[in-house]
Amino acid sequence: VLSEAERTQPDVVLLDEHLSVGSVGHTASLLRASVPECQVVVLAAEEDDAGLLAAVEAGATGYVTKDFGIVDLLEGTREVHRGEALIPGRMLGTLLASLVERRRREREALLRISQLTARERQVLELLAAGVNNRAIAGTLMISPDTARTHVQNLLHKLGLHSRLEAGGFARQADLMPGPGSKGRIPGRPPQQPGWHRIVDDADSESPPHT
């Protein structure tokens, strides 16, 4: 999918979740990174709130199921190309609630992280990458004992109990770049598309506009 998209530079890609390599969110993220102008519409077997959230956060601007009518799909694809979003109306409430909750967790995490020194934040980034104290010491050019002290101090300030928990805290709060990420500034939420068009359950298969 990625190589073909890079070769053809499409305006819109219909991404079948079962044909993606790895998670559909990860594939959508890679597509958006490789072909920034390309819009992604995820084609799912059935409605899944977690799948929708992952797709939107990866940069997808559309999410429909396979029972979506072909005429509506064609028209929806044109609307996505025009900069609108395509999403089942009955899923919108859960999506918005999930996005609000995620932002709340990020703000809470940022408040906790603001207590850390600059060096402790560097150590937290390395913990999120899964490295041990010796690797932290080598990367930051400090002694292993000093690295251990920084880990203990940041765990105390964050109210956590283990290195594993600290790494998970950083990743789950989306404070550290992951695979396919462009390394956005910690705490800055990704741009969300404007929800200009909501798929109405009663949409009929009217002929597409030409």
C-alpha positions, 0 to 999 in steps of 0.5 A: 500500500505504501509503495503504491501510494508513493508511486501514484500519489493518490488524492484519497486512499480507501484503506481496508482494515483487514488488508493493512500490514499491522494496525490500520491506525499505524498504516494510516499514519505511515500513509499520511507521513509518506503522502501528506496530501493524501486523505485516508478513508478506513473501510471497516468490517463493522463499527468499532469505537476503538478502531475509529479513535485510532484511525482519527488520531492517525490522521484518517478523515473517513471511517465507514463500514463495508455495508456502506452503499457504493454510491454513498461511498463514492460521494463520500470519497469526493467530499473527503477530497474536498476537505470534509470528513466522513463518519457514521453519525451514531459513532460521533458522540463516543468519538468526541467523548474519547477525544475529550478524555484523551486531552484531559489525560494529556493535560493531567500528565503534562502537569505531573511532568512539569514537576520534572527537571530537564534531565529527568525529562530526558530520562523519562524519554529514554524510559519510554524507549525501553532502555536500562540504566546503563544505556541511560547513563551512556546516552546522557554521559552520566554515571549509572548511579546518577541515572538510577537516582534520576529514575527514582526521583522522577518515579516519586514525582510522578507517583509511579512505582516502576520504570515500566510504569513510567515508560507506559505513562509517557507513551499512553499520554502520547508525550513521546513520539512513536513509530511513524510519528513526526515527533510533535511537541509533547502535549500539543494535540494533533490537528483534528479534521473539521467534522463537516459531514456526518454520515446519516444512518438514513442516507440514501444511495442518491446518484453522485454529483458530477 
